[in-house]
Structure formats: C-alpha cells, structure tokens
Amino acid sequence: MIQLLKMFGAHVEALASPPNFDFLKKLGVDDLVDYSADVTTQLANLPHANKVIDTVGRLDLLEAIIAATRHFDLLSLSTTTFPEHTQDQTFRFANGSIGLNGYKRLLNWLSDGTLQAHVQTILPVEQIKQAQHQLVEEHSHGRILIKF
C-alpha cells in the first residue's frame, strides 16, 4: 500500500511501533507516528492529512486521528462502520477485488521493479501450521510463502 501511494505522489504518514520504523522508512513512509505514545500530539506536529487509510481497525487510533485532523476522508479495509464526526469527515469501507486489470497492473509493476515484493520468510509445506501461527500471533514485514 505504501509503495502504491508513493508511486502516485502521496505524502505518507504511518502509525506504527518503533521496531517497525526502519522497515516502513524503506517502503517510503515520509512521517512516522508511534501509536504506543500520544498519537494526537504527534499528528498535530505533522502536515495535515486529508485522506486516511485504515488497515488495522483499532477504533482508539481512529479516534486519535479524528482528534488531530479536522477534514479528511477515511477508507477502512478492516472496520465496517465508523461514526462520522463532522460534515467534513467521510467514511467508506472497502474489501472488494481489484479486478483482473488491477492484478495485471500490479504484476507489471512487480516485474519491472516499480514495486518490490517483501518476503519475510519461506517455509516448507510441512510447516504450514507454523506459518499460520506467525500470521496470527506476530507482526510481519512482508509475506510468508509456502514452498511445495
């Protein structure tokens, strides 16, 4: 997501924990906010965001964003409902397919190096349970692939 946003010229601010900052910087994030600290104060010191993409669904973090940012459009990939707080704040939930043409574009960008695929680990098919546990219980920096 970060790579796509940067590709289209967006200024990207990300909420994350400090151990993930280096990885996010490599992806192209412009400004980082430590979500374990006072999010509202940190956001107040950054450029005004007018678009917010929620990939986690933590309502407490969304409330902090609302407190720091007056006018924005929120697109959530994980929360189906969220109360709009002002007339200048909109909410939309999306989880649909990007379609065949969207996949073709992504594959072209991956093949020509415009986008980089990040693989955290490759496990043999015999360790598929371990892979599932990693996905559920740990934060990942990229995909976990299964080798057949």
Backbone bond lengths (Angstrom), bond angles and torsions (degrees), N, CA, C in turn:
res aa  C-N    CA-C-N  psi(-1)  N-CA   C-N-CA  omega(-1)  CA-C   N-CA-C  phi
1 M - - - 1.443 - - 1.532 110.11 -
2 I 1.319 116.92 -46.09 1.466 120.96 -179.17 1.522 110.58 -60.64
3 Q 1.313 116.99 -44.98 1.463 120.36 -179.85 1.527 111.06 -61.40
4 L 1.319 117.13 -40.77 1.469 120.37 179.10 1.525 110.83 -65.23
5 L 1.320 116.89 -44.14 1.462 120.30 179.01 1.525 111.07 -60.75
6 K 1.326 117.14 -44.18 1.466 120.58 179.24 1.525 111.16 -65.56
7 M 1.325 116.39 -36.90 1.456 121.10 179.82 1.534 111.09 -59.83
8 F 1.337 115.85 -32.26 1.456 120.22 -179.55 1.525 112.81 -97.93
9 G 1.343 116.54 14.89 1.457 120.83 171.12 1.513 116.68 86.89
10 A 1.312 118.90 14.03 1.463 120.90 -178.54 1.528 111.52 -77.64
11 H 1.323 115.06 147.35 1.463 121.93 168.21 1.525 104.80 -87.09
12 V 1.331 117.99 121.47 1.464 121.25 -171.82 1.523 111.01 -110.98
13 E 1.335 114.58 124.63 1.455 122.67 172.03 1.525 106.21 -111.58
14 A 1.319 117.40 136.65 1.462 120.55 -178.38 1.517 110.53 -129.19
15 L 1.327 115.63 141.47 1.452 122.00 172.79 1.520 107.32 -97.13
16 A 1.332 116.58 127.48 1.460 121.11 -177.13 1.521 109.18 -159.78
17 S 1.318 115.35 173.89 1.465 119.72 173.08 1.530 108.11 -91.16
18 P 1.329 117.43 150.05 1.468 120.50 -176.37 1.534 115.60 -51.31
19 P 1.340 120.33 -35.79 1.470 117.64 178.32 1.538 113.80 -61.44
20 N 1.324 117.33 -18.28 1.468 121.02 -179.91 1.527 113.53 -95.83
21 F 1.317 118.04 -4.24 1.463 121.26 -174.83 1.530 112.95 -59.18
22 D 1.314 118.03 -46.92 1.473 120.08 -177.69 1.526 111.40 -60.03
23 F 1.328 116.56 -44.36 1.464 120.48 179.30 1.528 110.73 -60.82
24 L 1.326 116.91 -44.82 1.465 120.76 -179.03 1.524 111.73 -66.52
25 K 1.323 117.32 -36.85 1.469 120.30 175.99 1.528 110.56 -61.70
26 K 1.335 116.75 -40.83 1.467 120.57 177.92 1.525 111.45 -62.22
27 L 1.337 116.83 -31.09 1.466 120.74 178.36 1.524 112.01 -75.90
28 G 1.351 116.67 -17.17 1.453 119.70 177.06 1.512 116.29 115.89
29 V 1.328 118.59 7.44 1.464 121.15 179.56 1.524 109.51 -60.22
30 D 1.329 115.69 135.31 1.464 121.17 -179.88 1.525 112.35 -84.01
31 D 1.336 116.63 -44.44 1.460 121.61 -177.65 1.519 109.50 -133.83
32 L 1.329 115.70 138.60 1.459 121.63 -179.22 1.516 110.76 -115.88
33 V 1.326 115.54 141.42 1.455 123.13 177.70 1.526 107.38 -122.85
34 D 1.317 116.11 128.59 1.462 121.94 177.89 1.525 108.00 -79.80
35 Y 1.333 117.00 110.03 1.460 119.26 -176.08 1.528 113.12 -73.49
36 S 1.331 118.19 -7.63 1.464 120.22 177.10 1.532 111.52 -89.78
37 A 1.333 117.12 -4.08 1.467 122.18 177.65 1.536 108.47 -111.84
38 D 1.314 117.48 -167.97 1.466 122.35 -178.01 1.532 110.13 -71.76
39 V 1.323 115.64 97.38 1.469 122.02 -175.71 1.520 111.58 -64.72
40 T 1.322 117.32 -42.83 1.463 121.26 -176.60 1.528 111.16 -59.42
41 T 1.320 117.58 -45.68 1.467 121.38 179.76 1.523 111.08 -65.14
42 Q 1.330 117.24 -42.53 1.467 120.34 179.74 1.527 110.91 -62.89
43 L 1.333 116.70 -43.20 1.466 120.04 -179.65 1.522 111.71 -66.20
44 A 1.323 116.69 -32.81 1.467 120.39 179.97 1.524 111.61 -62.88
45 N 1.326 117.42 -23.26 1.464 121.83 -179.25 1.521 113.43 -93.99
46 L 1.329 117.28 6.62 1.466 121.94 -179.04 1.522 110.39 -112.03
47 P 1.332 117.31 165.12 1.468 119.54 174.63 1.531 110.33 -57.16
48 H 1.317 115.97 148.45 1.463 121.85 -178.14 1.529 110.77 -65.33
49 A 1.314 116.52 125.50 1.471 121.27 176.49 1.522 109.14 -87.49
50 N 1.330 116.95 133.87 1.463 119.23 176.75 1.524 112.44 -110.44
51 K 1.331 116.75 -8.37 1.463 122.42 175.62 1.526 107.48 -133.50
52 V 1.322 116.27 134.46 1.457 121.65 178.84 1.516 107.82 -126.11
53 I 1.331 116.73 128.82 1.462 121.66 175.30 1.518 107.26 -113.38
54 D 1.323 115.62 118.02 1.461 122.22 -178.97 1.523 109.00 -97.74
55 T 1.326 116.87 118.03 1.466 120.53 178.20 1.525 111.88 -110.68
56 V 1.337 117.53 -1.06 1.463 121.24 -174.58 1.525 112.64 -113.33
57 G 1.325 118.09 -42.52 1.454 121.07 178.59 1.514 115.67 88.24
58 R 1.322 117.88 19.47 1.465 119.99 177.39 1.524 109.08 -84.02
59 L 1.325 115.77 110.80 1.460 120.49 -176.48 1.522 112.50 -62.44
60 D 1.339 118.30 -32.61 1.465 119.78 179.05 1.528 111.15 -63.63
61 L 1.333 116.89 -37.39 1.468 119.74 177.65 1.526 110.76 -71.06
62 L 1.324 116.77 -38.59 1.468 119.49 177.32 1.524 110.86 -63.80
63 E 1.323 117.19 -39.02 1.469 120.60 176.93 1.531 110.67 -62.56
64 A 1.321 117.47 -39.73 1.473 120.98 178.14 1.521 110.67 -64.84
65 I 1.321 117.16 -38.97 1.469 120.92 177.26 1.519 109.91 -63.71
66 I 1.328 116.60 -43.09 1.466 120.75 178.59 1.527 110.81 -61.63
67 A 1.326 116.38 -40.30 1.465 120.02 -179.60 1.525 112.03 -64.72
68 A 1.327 117.08 -30.19 1.467 120.80 -176.03 1.518 113.75 -96.50
69 T 1.314 117.48 -18.43 1.462 121.63 -172.52 1.521 109.23 -126.93
70 R 1.295 117.12 119.01 1.465 120.09 -174.91 1.527 113.92 -78.45
71 H 1.297 118.24 -50.67 1.466 121.82 -172.67 1.526 109.48 -117.22
72 F 1.328 117.05 116.32 1.459 119.63 178.51 1.520 111.03 -162.00
73 D 1.317 114.96 163.14 1.456 123.48 172.20 1.525 106.62 -108.22
74 L 1.327 116.77 129.29 1.458 122.07 -179.58 1.521 109.45 -108.20
75 L 1.313 116.26 122.90 1.456 123.17 173.13 1.515 106.33 -111.85
76 S 1.331 116.55 118.12 1.456 119.87 179.59 1.516 110.27 -107.44
77 L 1.310 115.34 134.96 1.456 121.96 174.79 1.524 110.17 -100.29
78 S 1.349 116.71 1.92 1.461 119.63 -174.62 1.524 115.46 -138.10
79 T 1.306 119.21 -19.62 1.462 122.60 -178.94 1.523 108.86 -114.91
80 T 1.332 116.72 123.82 1.467 119.62 -174.45 1.522 113.92 -81.31
81 T 1.315 118.31 -25.10 1.465 120.17 178.91 1.519 109.39 -137.46
82 F 1.314 114.00 146.81 1.455 119.89 176.27 1.516 107.34 -159.35
83 P 1.338 117.74 129.46 1.465 119.07 -177.34 1.525 111.82 -68.61
84 E 1.320 115.84 132.59 1.464 119.99 174.67 1.523 107.36 -76.73
85 H 1.302 116.23 132.43 1.455 119.64 -174.76 1.522 113.85 -92.76
86 T 1.300 118.33 -29.01 1.458 120.56 176.93 1.518 108.36 -140.19
87 Q 1.309 115.93 171.70 1.456 121.06 177.30 1.520 112.04 -63.68
88 D 1.316 116.85 -25.98 1.465 121.88 -176.90 1.526 113.54 -91.13
89 Q 1.325 116.88 8.83 1.460 120.85 178.82 1.527 108.72 -120.17
90 T 1.320 116.10 123.87 1.460 119.96 -179.73 1.523 110.03 -117.19
91 F 1.328 115.40 157.28 1.458 121.84 -179.62 1.521 109.28 -131.87
92 R 1.345 114.45 139.32 1.462 120.31 174.20 1.520 108.19 -146.05
93 F 1.334 116.29 137.20 1.460 122.13 175.52 1.517 108.27 -104.62
94 A 1.330 116.54 137.25 1.463 120.44 178.89 1.521 109.38 -141.58
95 N 1.309 115.33 133.98 1.464 119.28 173.68 1.522 110.79 -148.82
96 G 1.311 116.08 21.47 1.458 120.50 -177.47 1.514 112.92 -81.62
97 S 1.298 113.78 175.77 1.458 121.97 179.57 1.527 110.30 -73.47
98 I 1.317 116.02 151.42 1.463 119.87 175.12 1.522 110.91 -86.97
99 G 1.314 116.59 -4.86 1.459 120.74 176.03 1.520 113.34 81.83
100 L 1.309 115.16 166.84 1.458 121.95 -177.46 1.527 111.94 -61.15
101 N 1.332 117.39 -44.90 1.469 119.79 -179.87 1.526 111.78 -64.80
102 G 1.328 116.89 -36.28 1.458 120.30 176.62 1.519 111.68 -63.70
103 Y 1.328 116.35 -42.54 1.472 119.72 177.24 1.523 111.14 -64.68
104 K 1.311 117.22 -38.96 1.469 120.20 178.56 1.529 110.67 -62.15
105 R 1.332 116.54 -43.26 1.470 119.91 178.24 1.528 110.92 -61.76
106 L 1.341 116.11 -45.32 1.468 119.37 178.95 1.526 111.39 -60.50
107 L 1.326 116.69 -44.12 1.469 120.07 179.04 1.526 111.59 -62.38
108 N 1.320 116.97 -39.97 1.471 120.04 177.16 1.523 111.04 -63.19
109 W 1.326 117.14 -44.12 1.466 120.65 179.66 1.525 111.24 -65.21
110 L 1.335 116.75 -35.99 1.466 119.82 176.58 1.525 110.90 -68.73
111 S 1.332 116.63 -41.80 1.468 119.34 -176.80 1.525 112.41 -71.00
112 D 1.346 117.69 -31.27 1.469 118.20 -179.92 1.537 112.77 -93.23
113 G 1.337 116.92 2.45 1.460 120.62 175.90 1.514 115.06 86.88
114 T 1.335 117.84 1.12 1.466 120.31 177.66 1.527 110.20 -62.07
115 L 1.324 116.33 -41.30 1.465 122.49 174.68 1.521 108.88 -111.95
116 Q 1.324 115.73 146.25 1.465 121.47 177.42 1.522 109.15 -110.84
117 A 1.324 117.04 130.49 1.462 121.38 173.48 1.526 108.12 -85.55
118 H 1.306 116.71 129.50 1.458 120.95 -179.89 1.523 108.94 -104.95
119 V 1.311 115.82 118.80 1.460 122.38 -179.56 1.521 107.74 -110.17
120 Q 1.319 115.73 120.30 1.463 120.35 179.45 1.519 110.55 -76.14
121 T 1.323 116.19 -46.02 1.457 119.67 -178.19 1.522 110.22 -159.24
122 I 1.321 115.18 157.20 1.462 121.85 174.42 1.520 106.73 -121.25
123 L 1.329 115.69 123.13 1.459 120.62 -178.22 1.521 110.24 -117.52
124 P 1.345 117.41 148.11 1.459 119.41 175.51 1.530 110.08 -69.26
125 V 1.315 116.36 155.40 1.460 121.35 -176.95 1.531 111.54 -56.19
126 E 1.321 117.26 -27.54 1.468 120.63 178.74 1.535 111.84 -65.01
127 Q 1.313 117.71 -18.33 1.468 121.52 -179.48 1.529 112.21 -106.09
128 I 1.323 116.49 27.52 1.466 119.81 -177.01 1.527 111.88 -62.98
129 K 1.342 117.44 -34.40 1.469 119.70 176.93 1.531 110.64 -63.17
130 Q 1.327 116.87 -42.06 1.467 121.46 177.69 1.530 110.01 -60.52
131 A 1.319 116.91 -41.40 1.466 121.06 178.82 1.522 110.72 -61.90
132 Q 1.321 117.20 -43.69 1.466 120.54 178.71 1.521 111.16 -62.90
133 H 1.327 117.12 -42.08 1.467 120.32 177.99 1.528 110.94 -63.15
134 Q 1.322 117.61 -41.10 1.467 120.41 177.89 1.522 110.62 -59.90
135 L 1.324 116.81 -43.20 1.466 120.24 -179.05 1.519 112.05 -63.73
136 V 1.324 117.19 -38.67 1.460 121.57 -176.12 1.525 112.02 -81.58
137 E 1.322 117.08 -39.77 1.460 121.05 -168.91 1.524 115.06 -99.35
138 E 1.321 118.32 -14.77 1.460 120.60 -175.27 1.526 110.42 -129.10
139 H 1.315 115.65 155.08 1.461 120.05 170.64 1.519 107.73 -79.10
140 S 1.311 115.71 141.92 1.466 117.73 -179.67 1.523 110.44 -116.42
141 H 1.310 115.07 155.45 1.464 122.81 173.20 1.511 107.04 -113.24
142 G 1.290 116.96 71.17 1.453 121.25 -178.39 1.512 111.27 116.82
143 R 1.293 114.98 -172.77 1.457 122.39 -176.40 1.524 111.55 -84.64
144 I 1.315 114.22 153.46 1.455 121.56 169.82 1.521 105.56 -107.23
145 L 1.324 116.19 117.92 1.458 120.87 -177.42 1.521 110.38 -102.24
146 I 1.335 115.13 148.66 1.459 122.30 177.39 1.519 108.06 -108.37
147 K 1.332 115.42 127.28 1.463 121.18 -179.40 1.526 109.09 -98.97
148 F 1.332 115.72 126.05 1.472 121.25 179.36 1.498 110.29 -98.59
